Amino acid sequence: MTITDSSGNVFEDLGLPDADVLLRKAQLCSRIDDVMQQKYISCTQMEAVVGREGVVRLLYVLNTFRN
């Protein structure tokens, strides 16, 4: 097995198109999730703030995989 150092962008390492955009989106989702946990904000409350149900659903999925 060969181990290769990461470029720092997993999406680039996987050869995905628009890797830089995907990385920024993932970083944004991670930061929003961090704030939600720090402030004890529920998904429903975050929906009112963000205004997009899709973002909240994505955060739920990301949090599910994180834990």
C-alpha positions as CSV (number, residue, x, y, z in Angstrom):
1,M,0.0,0.0,0.0
2,T,1.3,3.5,-0.9
3,I,0.6,6.4,1.4
4,T,0.4,9.8,-0.2
5,D,0.5,13.1,1.6
6,S,-2.7,15.2,1.3
7,S,-2.7,18.5,-0.6
8,G,-4.8,19.9,2.2
9,N,-8.0,19.6,0.1
10,V,-9.6,16.2,0.2
11,F,-11.8,17.1,-2.8
12,E,-8.7,17.9,-4.8
13,D,-7.0,14.7,-3.7
14,L,-10.0,12.8,-5.0
15,G,-9.8,14.6,-8.3
16,L,-13.2,16.2,-8.1
17,P,-14.0,19.2,-10.3
18,D,-14.3,22.6,-8.5
19,A,-12.4,21.2,-5.5
20,D,-11.7,24.6,-4.1
21,V,-15.5,25.5,-4.1
22,L,-16.3,22.2,-2.5
23,L,-13.7,22.8,0.2
24,R,-15.1,26.3,1.0
25,K,-18.6,24.9,1.2
26,A,-17.5,22.2,3.6
27,Q,-15.7,24.7,5.7
28,L,-18.7,27.0,5.8
29,C,-21.0,24.1,6.9
30,S,-18.5,23.0,9.5
31,R,-18.4,26.6,10.9
32,I,-22.2,26.9,11.0
33,D,-22.4,23.5,12.8
34,D,-19.8,24.7,15.3
35,V,-21.8,27.8,16.1
36,M,-25.0,25.8,16.4
37,Q,-23.4,23.5,19.0
38,Q,-21.7,26.4,20.9
39,K,-25.0,28.4,21.1
40,Y,-27.2,25.4,21.6
41,I,-29.3,26.4,18.5
42,S,-31.6,23.7,17.2
43,C,-32.1,23.0,13.5
44,T,-35.5,24.7,13.6
45,Q,-34.0,27.9,15.1
46,M,-31.2,27.8,12.6
47,E,-33.7,27.5,9.7
48,A,-35.2,30.8,10.9
49,V,-31.8,32.5,10.9
50,V,-30.4,31.0,7.7
51,G,-33.7,30.7,5.8
52,R,-32.7,27.6,3.9
53,E,-34.0,24.2,5.0
54,G,-31.4,22.4,2.7
55,V,-28.5,23.9,4.7
56,V,-30.0,22.7,8.0
57,R,-30.5,19.2,6.5
58,L,-26.9,19.1,5.3
59,L,-25.7,20.1,8.7
60,Y,-27.7,17.3,10.3
61,V,-26.2,14.8,7.9
62,L,-22.6,16.2,8.5
63,N,-23.2,16.0,12.2
64,T,-24.5,12.5,12.0
65,F,-21.3,11.4,10.3
66,R,-19.1,13.4,12.7
67,N,-20.5,11.7,15.8
